[in-house]
């Protein structure tokens, strides 16, 4: 009987040690799997960061392209334009309602910005800084100190068609007087 007990005890201990060994192997495998999952999560997080970085670079590039394009007039404007301006309202002594002016306008741009040169008698009379905003052109000149009267001139061209551009030019004089001219630009035959 003792040998039987011994055999039974031996058998139970072997069985117990085998199941214990399998359990330890399962625990080791589970820990290894958890470690791999953690490494995968780290790589996934790094990948997400790289995607966000790539997207931010693309958006910066898009903004840069937009700004670069915004510094140039559309090709349709890069010609000479004949201007016809008629004074529509004025409380300045220098400008009378009905006064007419004819000049040549050129839309130019460089790496610094966009400009419009106003040419009269083959000389540049005024240079506007410009912006092209959707369907509107906004031009602005600094106060001119070279003339007897210090004036500021601004132009809004808000009716833009293929062969005609219309808008309003506002001149503010030294004593805050204001003169408004209707502006009509048509393509010039001269190049």
ZIBELZI-V403659 format. One line per field, one symbol per residue. ss: DSSP state (2 for helix, 1 for strand, 0 for the rest). phi: phi as a letter, one per 40 degrees, with the letter a starting at -180 (. if undefined). psi: psi as a letter, one per 30 degrees, with the letter a starting at -180 (. if undefined). A space follows every 50 residues. Layout:
ss: ???
phi: ???
psi: ???
//
This chain:
ss: 02222222222222222222222222222222222222222222222222 22222222222222222222000022200111111111110000000001 11111111100001111111001111111111100111110001000000 11111111110000111111110000011111111110000
phi: .ccccccccccccccccccccccccccccccccccccccccccccccccc cccccccccccccccccccccbccdcccbcbcbbbbcbaabbccbbdhdb bbabbbcbaaccibbbcbbbfgbccabccbbbbfbabbbabcccbccccc bbbbbbbbbbbdbabbibbbbbcdcfcbbbbcbbbbdcccb
psi: eeeeeeeeeeeeeeeeeeeeeeeeeeeeeeeeeeeeeeeeeeeeeeeeee eeeeeeeeeeeeeeeeeeefgklleffhlkkkkjkkkekkgkffkkkfkk kklkkkjllafeaklkkkkkhgkjekkkklkjjchkkkkkklkjfflekk lkkkkjjgijlegkklakkkkkaegglkkkkkkjkkkkfk.
//
